[in-house]
Amino acid sequence: MKISYSPEAVADLVRLREFIEVNNPDAARCVATALKRGIGQLKTFPHMGVEVPQAPSPKMVRDLIIGKYTVRYLLRSSDIYILRVWHHRENRL
């Protein structure tokens, strides 16, 4: 399976890292590593996220919880498309 990112997801990851990095660069690196590792596991376990009931296709749109972060992704037959990433204290998208 191939993992790709929407422009919004890339912007989310940059925004989250920059926000944390201001006060704690080491924590920013740890969060980035944890997110990368968690997202990478989707290659082996693409269905490990929970279905998003309000999505038009709940079986295809899933949320992966990684610590205090949610990674929303679209699951297709041959690839995974990361849609958005946010901290649990942010408004859900």
N, C-alpha and C positions, 0 to 999 in steps of 0.2 A: 504494500500500500504506500502511496505517495501522500505526504502531508504538504499542503500549501496554505498560505495565509492571505486573508483579505487585506486590503490597504488599511481598513479600520482596525483590524487585529494588530497589525504592525504598529500603528499609531498608539494603540492601547498599551502594548508592551513597552514602547519607548516612554510613554507618559508615566507609566507605573514605575519604571526603573529610575527615571529622572526625579520623580517625587520622593522616592525613598533615598536616593543617593545624596540629596541635599544634606540630610542629617546623619546618614549612616551608609557610606559606600560599601562596607562589607555586607551589610544586610541586603543591599540592592543586588550584589553579586549572588548571594545565597538564594534570593527570591527568583532571580533570572535563571539560575541553575535548576532550581526545583521545578519551575514552569517548563523549562526545556525538557527535563527528564520525564515529567508527567505527560507532556504532549507526545514525546517520543514513544511512550508505552502504547499509545493508540495504534501504532503500526502492528503490534502483536495482538492487542486486545481492543479492537475498534468499537466494540459495543459496551465498554466499561462505563461510559457516561450514562446518565439517566435521561430518559426521553423527556422532551419539553412538550407537555400536553397542549399548550396554547399555540404551538407551531402548526403551520398548515400540514406538515408531514411529520408528526411526532416521532415516528420510528427513525426518521432520517436526521432530525435535529436533536442534538443531545448536549447536556451540560456535564462537564468533567470538573469535579471539585479537587483543587490542589491546594491544601492548606486553607488559607483564607481567600483564595481566588477561584473564580469560576471561568472556565474556558468553554465557550459555546462553539460547537462545531457541527458541520454538515457531513453526514456519512453517505458516501456513494459507493457503488460496487467496487471501484478500483482506487478510490482516493478519499482523503479526508481534507475538508476545507475548514480551517479555523476562521470563524466568523468574528468573534469578539472575545475580549478578556477583561475582567473587572474584579476589583476587591469587593468582598462581601458587604462592606459599608457603603459602597456606591449604589446609586439607583440602578436597579436591574433594567436591562435593555429590552 
